[in-house]
């Protein structure tokens, strides 16, 4: 694990300070709250992207690197959209199966 952490530390540097400031910390916190709700969904392998997004954003905040915060935010938004789509499809499939079974 040490080589991976050394590589991550080399990649982190202070840039895009506005994305790692006080206001951004609150926005990222809200996004992490939404992603934590996605983490508890019983979707197989559905927690990997939200966990990656939270990790990237937090690494960015720890290193004051706004680029990593932005990448974490984008991955988080994509994972949230995917999770909403999966839940919507599961609800539609359940309604379809119940309508077929009761008809």
PEUR-V580104 format. One record per residue. RES is the residue in three letters. SS is DSSP state (~ for helix, > for strand, _ for the rest). PHI is phi in radians with two decimals (none if undefined). BURIAL is + if it has 9 or more other ideal C-beta (glycine too) atoms within 8 Angstrom, else -. Layout:
# PEUR-V580104
RES/SS/PHI/BURIAL + RES/SS/PHI/BURIAL
This chain:
# PEUR-V580104
UNK/_/none/- + UNK/~/-1.07/- + UNK/~/-1.09/- + UNK/~/-1.16/- + UNK/~/-1.17/- + UNK/~/-1.11/- + UNK/~/-1.11/- + UNK/~/-1.09/+ + UNK/~/-1.15/- + UNK/~/-1.21/- + UNK/~/-1.36/- + UNK/_/-1.40/+ + UNK/_/-2.69/- + UNK/_/-1.12/- + UNK/>/-2.72/- + UNK/_/0.86/+ + UNK/~/-1.00/+ + UNK/~/-1.16/- + UNK/~/-1.50/+ + UNK/~/-2.17/+ + UNK/_/-1.52/- + UNK/~/-1.10/- + UNK/~/-1.16/- + UNK/~/-1.12/+ + UNK/~/-1.10/+ + UNK/~/-1.21/- + UNK/~/-1.15/- + UNK/~/-1.12/+ + UNK/~/-1.09/- + UNK/~/-1.13/- + UNK/~/-1.12/+ + UNK/~/-1.15/+ + UNK/~/-1.11/- + UNK/~/-1.10/+ + UNK/~/-1.19/+ + UNK/~/-1.19/+ + UNK/~/-1.19/- + UNK/~/-1.19/+ + UNK/~/-1.08/+ + UNK/_/-1.50/- + UNK/_/-1.15/+ + UNK/_/-1.42/- + UNK/_/-1.83/+ + UNK/_/-1.03/- + UNK/_/1.03/- + UNK/_/-1.52/+ + UNK/_/-1.85/+ + UNK/~/-1.28/- + UNK/~/-1.14/+ + UNK/~/-1.09/+ + UNK/~/-1.15/+ + UNK/~/-1.12/+ + UNK/~/-1.10/+ + UNK/~/-1.09/+ + UNK/~/-1.11/+ + UNK/~/-1.12/+ + UNK/~/-1.14/+ + UNK/~/-1.22/+ + UNK/~/-1.06/+ + UNK/~/-1.10/+ + UNK/~/-1.19/+ + UNK/~/-1.13/- + UNK/_/-1.63/+ + UNK/_/0.96/+ + UNK/>/-1.87/+ + UNK/~/-1.15/+ + UNK/~/-1.12/+ + UNK/~/-1.18/+ + UNK/~/-1.11/+ + UNK/~/-1.13/+ + UNK/~/-1.11/+ + UNK/~/-1.08/+ + UNK/~/-1.14/+ + UNK/~/-1.13/- + UNK/~/-1.10/+ + UNK/~/-1.13/+ + UNK/~/-1.13/+ + UNK/~/-1.09/+ + UNK/~/-1.16/+ + UNK/~/-1.16/+ + UNK/~/-1.11/- + UNK/~/-1.10/+ + UNK/~/-1.11/+ + UNK/~/-1.10/- + UNK/~/-1.11/- + UNK/~/-1.16/+ + UNK/~/-1.12/+ + UNK/~/-1.06/- + UNK/~/-1.13/- + UNK/~/-1.16/- + UNK/~/-1.17/- + UNK/~/-1.09/- + UNK/~/-1.14/- + UNK/~/-1.14/- + UNK/~/-1.10/- + UNK/~/-1.09/- + UNK/~/-1.15/- + UNK/~/-1.18/- + UNK/~/-1.18/- + UNK/~/-1.22/- + UNK/~/-1.27/- + UNK/~/-1.61/- + UNK/_/-1.51/-
